[in-house]
Amino acid sequence: MIIIEVKKNIFVNIENIFRMDILHSEDNNKVYWRFYANDESFCSSKEFSDVQEANIWLSMQIARAQGSEEIISL
């Protein structure tokens, strides 16, 4: 199980996500991730200044979650 915090106190189990999109905010030039659990259920991440920052953030969150699981299983 890979659980990441996408916003303050909002968590997503990556293994239950079937689709992720990077979307552009309509209010500003920021981007954010949208995680879909099914066709009707989704949540959005915090906003980032660009796509590269969003990709780095997601990679770091997943790496951190995977590392935590390894530590917990010791």
C-alpha positions in Angstrom: 0.0 0.0 0.0 1.4 3.4 -1.0 -0.4 6.2 0.8 0.6 9.8 0.1 -0.7 13.1 1.4 -1.9 15.2 -1.5 -3.2 18.2 0.5 -3.1 18.9 4.2 -4.9 16.0 5.9 -6.1 14.5 2.5 -4.5 11.1 1.7 -4.6 8.9 -1.3 -3.7 5.2 -1.7 -1.9 5.2 -5.1 -2.7 1.6 -5.5 -6.4 2.4 -5.7 -5.9 5.2 -8.3 -6.7 4.2 -11.9 -5.9 7.6 -13.5 -3.9 10.7 -12.7 -3.9 13.9 -14.7 -2.0 17.2 -14.5 -4.5 20.0 -14.9 -4.1 23.8 -15.2 -5.9 26.0 -12.7 -8.5 28.3 -14.2 -7.7 31.0 -11.7 -3.9 31.3 -12.2 -1.0 29.7 -14.1 -0.5 27.0 -11.5 -0.9 23.2 -12.1 -2.2 20.4 -9.9 -2.6 16.7 -9.9 -6.0 15.1 -10.0 -6.3 11.5 -8.8 -9.3 9.4 -9.9 -10.4 6.5 -7.9 -13.2 5.8 -10.4 -15.2 7.7 -13.0 -17.0 9.8 -10.4 -14.6 10.0 -7.4 -11.5 12.1 -7.4 -9.4 14.5 -5.4 -6.9 17.2 -6.3 -3.4 17.9 -5.0 -2.0 21.2 -3.9 -1.0 23.6 -6.7 2.4 23.8 -8.2 4.2 26.5 -10.2 4.8 24.2 -13.2 4.6 20.7 -14.5 8.2 19.9 -13.5 7.6 20.8 -9.9 4.4 18.7 -9.8 6.2 15.7 -11.2 9.1 16.0 -8.8 6.7 16.4 -5.9 4.8 13.2 -6.9 8.0 11.2 -7.3 9.2 12.3 -3.9 5.9 11.5 -2.2 5.9 8.0 -3.7 9.5 7.4 -2.8 8.9 8.6 0.8 5.8 6.4 1.1 7.6 3.3 -0.2 10.5 4.0 2.2 8.1 4.3 5.1 6.6 0.9 4.3 10.0 -0.7 4.4 10.8 0.9 7.7 7.5 -0.2 9.2 7.9 -3.8 8.0 11.3 -4.2 9.8 
